[in-house]
Amino acid sequence: DAVYVPSLSKFQLNSYVLQEEGLMFSYNFHNWQKIPWFYNQRSGLPGIFHNDPIEVTKALNNMVKSHIIEGSWESVKETPRKFNGHEATHARFWTGSAEILKKFHQYNGDRIGFAQCWVFAGVLITMLRVLGIPSRPVINAASGDDFEGDLTIDYEFKNGKVIFKNLNSIWNFHVWVQASMKRRDLGEKNRGWQEFDPTYNVGPVSNQVLKNAEIKTDDDIFLYAEVNSDEVFWKNRNVFQTATDKIGIQLCTATLNLKTYQDLTFEYKPRERTEKERQHYVKAAESIGIHPVSLGSPRRRRSVMTTKKTISLSIVSLEPVYVGDLVNFKIKLGNPTSRIQRLNFTLQVDSLSYNGHIEHQIKHDSRTEIINPNTNITIPFWITFYEYNNKLMSFETLRIIASVEDSDGNLYLDTKKISLLTPQLEVKQLKFDAEQIKARGESIVYGLGALSKTNSTFKKNPILVTIKFSKPLLIYLNNARISIEGNRCERKTFSIGTIGPLDHEERKFLLMCTSPNNREESLVATLISNEIDGFTGSVFANTA
């Protein structure tokens, strides 16, 4: 049929159609962090139509954001409590698709709130797997948004700050969907994985189109720019620097056993900083009849990029740290010339939103540095918790910009981003049956009232788990809420209120699980608060 592609093994087909658990990832500019997701495509969801897989997937791709769930990238504190007259949920509080689709059905087709890219992708994958269409998430680290179609992301340098020159942006990470099917409209060579981005209602785009840099349509251009556009830095309408390897740092999906990630980068483009990658980029540009400024400025745009560098500049020793810890790094300045150089040095540190736009200034430093000939110097810097406290946005990302202007007016720039780590939640199962749990009711057990409710259709077993921080934080977390979900354990949310600094408390939570067979159940817990969101943890629990 139209969704059978022989390049996928039987095991892959079973995984990408039948597997109810999934794994996506966020990116902290050093490594990937897991985002567990329950597709739950066999959990009694409302039926949807069957037709040609391309048209069905296009319709569902559009439906997810336009009709099922509204996008919102606000912080937990700023996210509305209600949307369309119904209770809303922050994107980082969802852990699966079933609850979203059930609420959509329950609200008679009213769009619900709220989602971000991985939520849109998770919902689309669930609906595709219901239809038997093999599908999986693709996660792109440092994903470009090029709304001008010129395959560049442009910045303006002003007063030591780097700001986007237009509507373009770069996401810390971005998630879209691959669905496997034939392309009768594009020919045999373009069958297999097709790219669909429900956040922007883009697709289908054949993965082969991107891999071969044979882009033609607006959707082709947009997806290519997400994975392989160039950065261009401007000052006073002149280009002073470009970067060809900062977008699409790595692309991945979950391995079939959901233990880690599978690298997909070379399914989209050649290795960065190689001649093959530059040829790939040139081919893509030529296929749509453009000449990006990063390939050499057209006559109408002057370039002041120096051919011979008289200064070396780099940000080094920036390692991952947890929220609350000191952020240490160093600036290395080098003078490879035979003359003394007087340099105007500027350091700027800002907190960023999800798409790379500045939210808060955290640190600014300007000074003059005099460097002797053929000499390197190192300048240590640090950012204290009190400097960045209450200024972090979702995914807790900071950007460091170091810039140097030499006596000839040449400008040099280096930038680094870091997402501060949040502690994992330690989740454990306590081995008590229903009567033992009731007997222990004198201690606080969130959700204990569920034991008094019965369900005549399914056997429900109580599961008691404890949750605590693996590393206590130094700050208050206000309006803290915990969500727990499993494939056969209905999602439950619990209001915790305020969690104090250095909190070590092990809180107990009860949820009910339907267990048709004796099995281990993967449970995922998520905690959000006004100050920090996205704490997660998981455990395999026995639901028998």
C-alpha positions as CSV (number, residue, x, y, z in Angstrom):
1,D,0.0,0.0,0.0
2,A,1.0,3.7,-0.1
3,V,2.6,3.6,3.4
4,Y,4.6,0.5,2.9
5,V,8.3,1.4,2.2
6,P,10.7,-1.6,1.9
7,S,13.6,0.3,3.3
8,L,12.0,-0.1,6.8
9,S,12.5,-3.4,8.5
10,K,9.6,-5.2,10.1
11,F,11.0,-4.3,13.5
12,Q,11.1,-0.6,12.5
13,L,7.6,-0.7,11.1
14,N,6.3,-2.2,14.3
15,S,8.1,0.4,16.4
16,Y,7.0,3.4,14.3
17,V,3.4,2.2,14.2
18,L,2.7,0.2,17.3
19,Q,5.1,1.6,19.9
20,E,3.0,3.6,22.5
21,E,5.9,5.1,24.3
22,G,8.3,7.6,22.8
23,L,11.2,9.8,23.5
24,M,12.0,13.3,22.3
25,F,14.9,15.5,23.4
26,S,15.7,19.1,24.3
27,Y,19.2,20.5,23.7
28,N,21.3,22.5,26.3
29,F,24.2,23.3,23.9
30,H,26.3,20.5,25.3
31,N,24.1,17.4,25.1
32,W,20.6,16.1,24.7
33,Q,18.1,15.8,27.6
34,K,15.2,13.4,27.4
35,I,11.6,14.4,27.0
36,P,9.5,11.2,27.5
37,W,6.2,11.1,25.6
38,F,3.3,8.7,25.6
39,Y,1.6,8.4,22.2
40,N,-1.0,6.0,23.5
41,Q,-2.5,5.5,20.1
42,R,-4.4,2.4,21.4
43,S,-6.1,4.1,24.4
44,G,-9.6,4.5,22.9
45,L,-9.1,7.8,21.1
46,P,-11.9,9.2,18.8
47,G,-11.8,7.7,15.3
48,I,-10.4,9.7,12.3
49,F,-10.7,9.3,8.6
50,H,-8.7,7.2,6.1
51,N,-7.6,8.3,2.7
52,D,-4.5,8.9,0.6
53,P,-1.6,9.1,3.2
54,I,-0.1,12.3,1.8
55,E,-3.5,14.1,1.9
56,V,-4.4,12.6,5.3
57,T,-1.1,13.6,6.8
58,K,-1.2,17.1,5.3
59,A,-4.7,17.5,6.8
60,L,-3.7,16.2,10.2
61,N,-0.5,18.4,10.1
62,N,-2.7,21.4,9.7
63,M,-5.3,20.2,12.1
64,V,-3.0,19.8,15.1
65,K,-2.2,23.5,15.5
66,S,-5.2,25.1,13.8
67,H,-7.9,23.1,15.4
68,I,-6.7,20.8,18.3
69,I,-4.3,22.7,20.5
70,E,-3.1,26.4,20.6
71,G,0.6,27.2,20.7
72,S,2.0,29.3,23.5
73,W,5.6,30.0,24.4
74,E,4.9,32.1,27.6
75,S,6.4,31.2,30.9
76,V,4.4,29.2,33.4
77,K,3.7,32.4,35.4
78,E,2.4,34.2,32.3
79,T,0.5,31.4,30.7
80,P,-3.3,31.9,30.9
81,R,-5.1,29.5,33.2
82,K,-8.0,29.3,30.7
83,F,-8.3,29.1,26.9
84,N,-11.6,29.0,24.9
85,G,-13.4,28.8,28.3
86,H,-11.7,25.7,29.4
87,E,-8.8,25.0,31.8
88,A,-5.5,25.3,30.0
89,T,-2.2,23.5,30.6
90,H,1.3,24.8,30.0
91,A,3.2,23.0,27.2
92,R,5.9,21.6,29.6
93,F,3.2,20.0,31.8
94,W,2.0,17.6,29.1
95,T,3.6,14.1,29.0
96,G,1.4,12.4,26.3
97,S,-1.1,12.8,23.5
98,A,-4.1,10.9,24.9
99,E,-5.1,13.5,27.4
100,I,-4.9,16.2,24.8
101,L,-7.0,14.4,22.3
102,K,-9.5,13.3,24.9
103,K,-10.0,16.9,26.1
104,F,-10.4,18.1,22.5
105,H,-13.1,15.5,22.1
106,Q,-14.6,16.3,25.5
107,Y,-14.8,20.0,24.7
108,N,-16.7,19.2,21.4
109,G,-13.9,20.2,19.2
110,D,-12.9,23.4,20.9
111,R,-9.2,24.0,20.6
112,I,-7.4,23.6,23.9
113,G,-4.3,25.2,25.4
114,F,-1.3,25.0,25.2
115,A,1.5,23.4,23.1
116,Q,5.0,23.9,21.9
117,C,6.8,22.1,19.1
118,W,7.3,18.7,20.8
119,V,3.6,18.6,21.9
120,F,2.4,19.4,18.3
121,A,4.8,16.6,17.0
122,G,3.6,14.1,19.7
123,V,-0.1,14.6,18.9
124,L,0.5,14.3,15.1
125,I,2.5,11.1,15.6
126,T,-0.3,9.6,17.7
127,M,-2.9,10.3,15.0
128,L,-0.6,8.9,12.3
129,R,0.1,5.7,14.2
130,V,-3.6,5.3,14.7
131,L,-3.9,5.2,10.9
132,G,-1.0,2.8,10.6
133,I,1.4,5.4,9.1
134,P,5.0,4.8,10.4
135,S,6.1,8.0,12.0
136,R,8.7,9.3,14.4
137,P,9.9,12.7,15.9
138,V,13.0,14.5,14.5
139,I,14.8,16.9,16.9
140,N,17.0,19.6,15.5
141,A,19.6,21.3,17.8
142,A,19.8,25.1,17.0
143,S,17.0,25.2,14.5
144,G,16.9,28.1,12.1
145,D,13.7,30.0,11.2
146,D,14.2,31.7,7.9
147,F,11.1,33.6,6.9
148,E,12.7,35.5,4.0
149,G,13.8,32.4,2.1
150,D,17.4,33.5,1.6
151,L,18.9,30.6,3.6
152,T,20.6,33.0,6.1
153,I,19.8,34.1,9.6
154,D,20.9,37.8,9.9
155,Y,22.0,39.7,13.1
156,E,22.7,43.3,13.7
157,F,25.5,44.3,16.1
158,K,24.6,47.4,18.2
159,N,26.2,48.7,21.4
160,G,27.7,45.3,22.2
161,K,24.4,43.5,21.6
162,V,23.5,41.1,18.9
163,I,19.9,41.2,17.8
164,F,18.0,39.5,15.0
165,K,17.9,41.8,11.9
166,N,14.4,40.7,10.9
167,L,11.7,38.3,11.8
168,N,14.1,35.3,11.7
169,S,15.2,33.4,14.8
170,I,17.0,30.3,16.1
171,W,15.3,27.8,18.4
172,N,17.4,26.1,21.1
173,F,15.9,22.9,19.6
174,H,12.9,22.2,17.4
175,V,10.8,19.1,16.9
176,W,8.9,18.0,13.8
177,V,7.7,14.7,12.4
178,Q,8.8,12.2,9.8
179,A,6.2,9.9,8.3
180,S,7.1,7.1,5.9
181,M,5.1,6.7,2.7
182,K,5.4,6.6,-1.1
183,R,5.4,9.8,-3.2
184,R,3.6,9.1,-6.4
185,D,3.6,12.8,-7.1
186,L,7.4,13.1,-6.9
187,G,8.6,9.7,-8.1
188,E,10.1,6.6,-6.7
189,K,13.4,8.2,-5.5
190,N,11.5,10.4,-3.1
191,R,9.6,7.7,-1.3
192,G,10.4,7.0,2.4
193,W,10.6,9.5,5.1
194,Q,8.6,12.7,4.6
195,E,9.1,15.8,6.8
196,F,6.0,17.4,8.4
197,D,6.4,20.4,10.7
198,P,3.0,20.9,12.6
199,T,4.3,24.0,14.4
200,Y,4.4,25.9,11.0
201,N,2.1,23.6,9.0
202,V,5.0,22.8,6.6
203,G,5.2,19.6,4.6
204,P,5.3,17.1,3.1
205,V,8.9,17.5,2.1
206,S,10.8,14.4,1.0
207,N,13.9,13.8,3.1
208,Q,15.7,13.0,-0.1
209,V,15.0,16.5,-1.4
210,L,16.8,17.9,1.6
211,K,19.6,15.4,1.6
212,N,20.2,16.1,-2.1
213,A,19.8,19.9,-1.8
214,E,17.2,19.8,-4.6
215,I,14.8,22.3,-3.0
216,K,12.1,24.1,-5.0
217,T,9.0,24.8,-3.0
218,D,8.5,27.2,-0.1
219,D,8.2,24.3,2.2
220,D,11.5,22.8,0.9
221,I,13.2,26.1,1.5
222,F,11.9,26.5,5.0
223,L,12.9,23.0,6.1
224,Y,16.3,23.3,4.5
225,A,16.9,26.6,6.3
226,E,16.0,24.9,9.6
227,V,18.9,22.5,9.3
228,N,21.5,24.3,7.2
229,S,21.2,28.0,6.9
230,D,24.2,30.3,7.5
231,E,24.5,33.1,10.2
232,V,25.4,36.6,8.9
233,F,26.5,39.4,11.3
234,W,26.0,43.0,10.2
235,K,27.2,46.4,11.5
236,N,26.2,49.7,9.9
237,R,24.8,47.8,6.9
238,N,28.1,45.9,6.3
239,V,28.8,42.2,6.9
240,F,31.7,41.7,9.3
241,Q,31.4,38.0,10.1
242,T,29.6,34.9,9.0
243,A,29.2,31.4,10.6
244,T,28.3,28.3,8.5
245,D,28.2,25.7,11.2
246,K,25.9,27.1,14.0
247,I,22.5,26.0,12.7
248,G,21.4,22.3,12.6
249,I,24.2,21.4,15.0
250,Q,22.8,17.9,15.3
251,L,19.6,16.1,14.3
252,C,18.3,13.0,16.1
253,T,15.5,10.7,16.9
254,A,15.0,8.1,19.6
255,T,16.5,4.7,19.2
256,L,14.0,1.9,18.8
257,N,14.7,0.7,22.4
258,L,14.1,4.3,23.6
259,K,17.4,4.2,25.6
260,T,19.1,7.1,23.8
261,Y,19.2,9.0,20.6
262,Q,20.0,8.0,17.0
263,D,22.0,10.6,15.0
264,L,20.3,11.7,11.8
265,T,22.4,14.7,10.9
266,F,24.0,13.1,7.8
267,E,20.5,12.2,6.5
268,Y,20.1,15.9,5.9
269,K,23.5,17.4,5.0
270,P,27.2,16.6,4.9
271,R,29.5,17.1,7.8
272,E,29.9,20.8,8.7
273,R,33.2,22.6,7.9
274,T,33.8,20.5,4.9
275,E,33.9,21.3,1.2
276,K,31.0,18.9,0.6
277,E,28.8,20.9,3.0
278,R,29.6,24.1,1.2
279,Q,28.8,22.5,-2.2
280,H,25.6,21.2,-0.7
281,Y,24.6,24.7,0.5
282,V,25.6,26.3,-2.9
283,K,23.5,23.7,-4.7
284,A,20.5,24.5,-2.6
285,A,20.9,28.2,-3.1
286,E,21.3,27.8,-6.9
287,S,18.3,25.5,-7.1
288,I,16.1,28.5,-6.0
289,G,18.1,31.1,-7.9
290,I,19.6,33.0,-5.0
291,H,23.1,34.1,-3.9
292,P,23.3,34.2,-0.1
293,V,25.5,37.0,1.3
294,S,27.5,34.4,3.3
295,L,28.8,33.1,0.0
296,G,30.3,36.4,-0.9
297,S,28.4,39.7,-1.0
298,P,26.5,40.8,-4.1
299,R,27.5,44.2,-5.4
300,R,24.6,45.9,-3.7
301,R,25.9,44.8,-0.3
302,R,29.3,45.8,0.9
303,S,31.4,43.5,3.0
304,V,34.0,44.5,5.5
305,M,35.1,41.0,6.4
306,T,38.9,41.0,6.8
307,T,40.8,38.4,4.9
308,K,43.6,38.2,7.4
309,K,42.7,38.2,11.1
310,T,44.7,40.4,13.4
311,I,43.0,39.2,16.5
312,S,41.9,35.8,17.8
313,L,38.9,35.7,20.2
314,S,37.1,32.7,21.8
315,I,34.9,31.9,24.7
316,V,36.2,28.8,26.5
317,S,35.7,26.5,29.5
318,L,31.9,27.0,29.5
319,E,30.6,23.8,31.1
320,P,27.1,22.7,32.0
321,V,25.9,23.8,35.5
322,Y,22.7,23.5,37.5
323,V,20.4,26.3,38.1
324,G,21.6,28.0,41.3
325,D,25.3,27.3,40.6
326,L,28.0,29.7,39.5
327,V,28.5,29.9,35.7
328,N,32.3,30.1,35.0
329,F,33.9,30.8,31.7
330,K,37.0,32.4,30.1
331,I,37.7,34.7,27.2
332,K,40.9,34.0,25.3
333,L,42.4,36.9,23.3
334,G,45.3,36.5,21.0
335,N,47.5,39.0,19.1
336,P,49.3,37.1,16.3
337,T,50.9,40.3,14.9
338,S,54.3,41.8,15.5
339,R,52.8,45.0,17.0
340,I,51.2,46.0,20.3
341,Q,47.4,46.1,19.9
342,R,45.0,48.3,21.9
343,L,41.6,46.6,21.9
344,N,38.1,47.7,22.9
345,F,36.6,44.7,24.6
346,T,32.9,44.2,25.4
347,L,31.1,41.3,27.2
348,Q,27.4,41.0,27.2
349,V,25.3,38.2,28.9
350,D,21.6,37.9,28.3
351,S,18.8,35.5,29.1
352,L,17.1,34.2,25.9
353,S,13.6,33.1,25.1
354,Y,12.9,29.8,23.3
355,N,13.7,31.3,19.9
356,G,16.9,33.2,20.8
357,H,15.5,36.6,21.3
358,I,16.8,38.7,24.3
359,E,14.6,38.8,27.4
360,H,16.8,40.2,30.2
361,Q,20.3,41.7,30.4
362,I,22.3,39.8,33.0
363,K,25.9,41.2,32.7
364,H,27.7,43.9,30.8
365,D,31.4,44.7,30.8
366,S,33.4,47.1,28.7
367,R,37.2,47.6,29.0
368,T,40.4,48.4,27.1
369,E,42.9,45.6,26.7
370,I,46.5,46.1,25.6
371,I,48.1,43.0,24.2
372,N,51.8,42.6,23.3
373,P,52.9,41.1,20.0
374,N,52.5,37.3,19.6
375,T,50.8,37.1,22.9
376,N,47.7,35.4,24.2
377,I,45.8,36.4,27.4
378,T,42.9,34.8,29.3
379,I,40.2,36.8,31.1
380,P,38.1,34.9,33.7
381,F,34.4,35.7,34.1
382,W,31.6,34.3,36.2
383,I,27.9,34.8,36.6
384,T,26.4,34.4,40.0
385,F,23.0,33.0,40.8
386,Y,21.9,36.3,42.1
387,E,22.7,37.9,38.7
388,Y,20.5,35.5,36.8
389,N,17.9,34.6,39.4
390,N,14.3,35.6,38.3
391,K,15.6,36.4,34.8
392,L,15.6,32.9,33.3
393,M,13.0,31.9,30.7
394,S,11.8,28.5,29.7
395,F,14.8,26.1,29.1
396,E,16.9,28.5,31.2
397,T,19.2,29.7,28.4
398,L,21.9,32.3,28.6
399,R,23.9,33.8,25.7
400,I,27.4,35.1,26.1
401,I,28.7,37.6,23.5
402,A,32.3,38.7,23.5
403,S,33.3,41.3,21.0
404,V,36.6,43.1,20.2
405,E,37.4,46.1,18.0
406,D,41.0,46.7,17.0
407,S,42.7,50.0,16.3
408,D,41.9,49.7,12.6
409,G,38.2,49.4,13.3
410,N,38.0,45.6,12.6
411,L,35.3,43.9,14.6
412,Y,35.6,40.3,16.0
413,L,32.8,38.4,17.7
414,D,32.3,35.1,19.5
415,T,29.0,33.9,20.9
416,K,28.1,30.9,23.1
417,K,24.8,29.7,24.5
418,I,24.2,27.5,27.6
419,S,21.0,26.1,29.0
420,L,21.3,25.6,32.8
421,L,20.5,22.2,34.0
422,T,17.5,21.4,36.2
423,P,17.7,18.5,38.7
424,Q,16.0,15.3,37.8
425,L,13.0,14.1,39.8
426,E,13.8,10.8,41.7
427,V,10.7,8.6,41.3
428,K,10.3,5.4,43.2
429,Q,7.5,2.9,43.7
430,L,6.4,1.8,47.1
431,K,5.2,-1.8,47.3
432,F,1.8,-1.5,49.1
433,D,-1.6,-2.8,48.1
434,A,-4.8,-0.7,48.5
435,E,-5.5,-1.7,52.1
436,Q,-1.9,-0.9,53.2
437,I,-2.1,2.4,51.5
438,K,-5.3,3.3,53.2
439,A,-3.8,2.3,56.5
440,R,-0.9,4.7,56.0
441,G,-3.3,7.6,55.3
442,E,-2.1,9.5,58.3
443,S,0.9,10.6,56.3
444,I,0.3,12.9,53.4
445,V,-0.5,11.0,50.2
446,Y,-1.6,13.1,47.3
447,G,-4.6,11.5,45.5
448,L,-5.6,9.2,48.3
449,G,-9.3,9.9,47.6
450,A,-9.0,7.9,44.3
451,L,-9.1,4.7,46.3
452,S,-12.8,5.3,47.1
453,K,-13.7,5.5,43.4
454,T,-14.4,2.3,41.4
455,N,-14.7,1.5,37.7
456,S,-16.8,-1.4,36.6
457,T,-15.2,-1.7,33.2
458,F,-11.5,-2.0,34.0
459,K,-9.6,-3.5,36.8
460,K,-7.8,-0.6,38.4
461,N,-4.7,-1.0,40.7
462,P,-3.4,1.7,43.0
463,I,0.2,2.6,42.4
464,L,2.0,4.6,45.2
465,V,5.1,6.5,44.2
466,T,7.5,8.9,45.9
467,I,9.0,11.9,44.3
468,K,11.9,14.2,45.4
469,F,14.5,16.4,43.8
470,S,17.8,14.7,43.0
471,K,19.5,18.0,43.8
472,P,17.7,20.5,46.0
473,L,17.5,24.1,44.7
474,L,18.4,27.3,46.5
475,I,15.2,29.1,45.6
476,Y,11.5,29.0,46.4
477,L,9.3,27.4,43.7
478,N,5.8,28.9,43.8
479,N,2.7,27.4,42.3
480,A,4.4,24.1,42.0
481,R,2.4,21.3,40.3
482,I,3.2,17.7,39.5
483,S,1.9,15.6,36.6
484,I,2.2,11.8,36.6
485,E,1.3,9.6,33.6
486,G,1.8,6.1,32.2
487,N,0.5,4.1,29.2
488,R,-2.1,2.4,31.4
489,C,-2.1,4.9,34.2
490,E,-4.3,7.9,33.6
491,R,-2.6,11.3,33.8
492,K,-3.1,12.9,37.2
493,T,-2.0,16.4,38.3
494,F,-1.3,17.4,41.8
495,S,-1.0,21.0,43.3
496,I,2.0,21.2,45.6
497,G,1.9,25.0,46.3
498,T,5.3,26.4,47.4
499,I,8.4,24.4,47.7
500,G,11.1,26.0,49.8
501,P,14.9,26.3,49.3
502,L,16.9,23.1,49.8
503,D,13.8,21.0,49.9
504,H,14.6,17.3,50.5
505,E,11.0,16.1,51.2
506,E,9.9,12.8,49.6
507,R,6.3,13.3,48.6
508,K,3.9,10.4,48.1
509,F,1.4,10.2,45.2
510,L,-1.3,7.7,44.4
511,L,-2.6,7.0,40.9
512,M,-4.8,4.3,39.5
513,C,-3.7,2.1,36.6
514,T,-5.7,-0.3,34.4
515,S,-3.7,-3.5,34.1
516,P,-5.1,-6.0,31.6
517,N,-1.9,-8.1,32.0
518,N,0.8,-8.3,34.6
519,R,3.4,-5.8,33.3
520,E,5.9,-3.2,34.2
521,E,4.5,0.3,33.5
522,S,6.7,3.3,32.6
523,L,5.6,6.3,34.7
524,V,6.7,9.8,33.9
525,A,6.5,12.7,36.4
526,T,6.8,16.4,35.4
527,L,7.0,19.4,37.8
528,I,6.5,23.0,36.8
529,S,6.5,26.2,38.8
530,N,6.4,29.9,38.3
531,E,10.2,30.2,38.6
532,I,11.5,27.1,36.8
533,D,9.7,24.5,34.6
534,G,10.5,21.2,33.1
535,F,11.7,19.0,36.0
536,T,11.2,15.4,34.9
537,G,11.8,11.9,36.2
538,S,10.6,8.3,35.5
539,V,10.3,4.9,37.0
540,F,9.2,1.4,35.8
541,A,6.4,0.4,38.2
542,N,4.7,-3.0,38.6
543,T,1.0,-2.4,37.9
544,A,-0.2,-5.9,38.7
